[in-house]
Amino acid sequence: MRLLIFLTMALMGGCATLGIKDSALELQISPQPVLRGQPALAKINAPLDADRVVGTILTFGSPQLEFRKDAKKGLWYFYGTIPFSPWVKPGTYQVRVIAYLPKEKPHYTEMKVDLK
């Protein structure tokens, strides 16, 4: 019973912080499909005055990936390698990127990515 209450609170808490889905945010991930063991680049046109931009893959245990700001190019980016391991299976995954803005609710966008 305690576990059920805890899970319910965790899910409700997560929904409250999600923010506003923003169609103006354009997420680009290359290469497509993403290859395990190979570097990938994610770019998003989040506002440069955002406090931070964080991406995650909507699967259990996925880490939060901190994007870096490139003021010269006017975008935020993440560059990294998807590990080649038995825990990371090929398939289609939903990626969510959230921009935390100084005086607004967070804005987010999502896209599906194929992993091979």
C-alpha positions in Angstrom: 0.0 0.0 0.0 2.8 2.4 0.9 4.5 1.7 -2.5 1.2 2.5 -4.3 0.9 5.8 -2.5 4.6 6.6 -3.2 4.3 5.8 -6.9 1.1 7.9 -7.2 2.8 10.9 -5.5 5.9 10.5 -7.8 3.8 10.4 -10.9 1.7 13.4 -9.9 4.8 15.4 -8.9 6.4 14.6 -12.3 3.4 15.8 -14.2 3.2 19.1 -12.2 6.8 20.1 -13.3 6.5 19.1 -17.0 5.5 22.6 -18.2 4.1 23.7 -21.5 4.5 21.8 -24.8 6.0 24.3 -27.2 5.7 23.7 -30.9 8.2 26.6 -31.5 11.0 24.5 -30.1 12.8 22.7 -32.9 14.7 19.6 -31.8 17.3 18.2 -34.2 19.1 14.9 -33.6 21.8 13.6 -35.9 22.7 11.1 -37.2 19.3 9.5 -37.9 19.1 6.7 -36.9 21.2 7.1 -33.8 23.8 4.3 -33.5 24.9 2.7 -30.3 28.5 3.3 -29.6 28.7 6.3 -31.9 28.5 10.0 -31.1 25.2 11.9 -31.6 24.4 15.6 -31.6 21.1 17.1 -30.4 20.4 20.8 -31.0 17.4 22.9 -30.0 16.5 26.5 -30.5 15.6 27.1 -26.9 15.7 30.8 -25.7 19.3 31.8 -24.8 18.1 33.3 -21.6 16.9 29.9 -20.3 18.4 28.9 -17.0 19.1 25.4 -18.3 18.0 22.9 -20.9 17.7 19.2 -20.1 17.0 16.2 -22.3 16.0 12.7 -21.4 14.8 9.5 -23.1 11.4 8.5 -21.8 12.5 5.1 -20.5 13.1 3.8 -17.0 16.5 4.8 -15.6 17.4 7.3 -18.3 19.8 10.0 -17.1 19.1 13.7 -17.5 21.4 15.2 -20.1 22.4 18.8 -19.6 22.6 20.8 -22.8 25.2 23.6 -23.4 24.5 27.0 -24.7 26.2 28.2 -27.9 25.4 31.9 -28.0 27.2 32.5 -31.3 25.0 30.0 -33.1 21.9 30.9 -31.0 21.1 27.4 -29.8 21.6 24.8 -27.1 23.3 21.5 -27.8 24.2 18.1 -26.4 27.0 16.0 -27.9 27.6 12.5 -26.5 27.8 8.7 -27.2 25.0 6.2 -26.7 26.6 3.3 -24.8 26.8 0.0 -26.6 25.6 -2.3 -23.8 23.1 -5.1 -23.3 20.9 -2.7 -21.3 20.5 -0.3 -24.2 18.4 -2.1 -26.8 17.7 -1.0 -30.4 14.3 0.4 -31.0 12.2 3.6 -31.2 12.4 5.9 -28.2 10.6 9.1 -27.2 13.1 12.0 -26.4 11.9 15.0 -24.4 13.9 18.2 -24.0 12.8 20.8 -21.4 13.9 24.5 -21.4 13.7 26.0 -17.9 12.9 29.7 -18.4 13.6 32.3 -15.7 10.0 33.7 -15.2 7.8 31.1 -16.9 6.8 27.5 -16.6 9.2 25.2 -18.4 8.7 24.6 -22.1 9.3 21.3 -23.7 9.2 19.4 -27.0 9.4 15.7 -27.8 10.3 13.6 -30.8 10.7 9.9 -31.6 14.2 8.6 -32.4 15.3 5.3 -33.8 18.3 3.6 -32.1 20.2 0.9 -33.9 
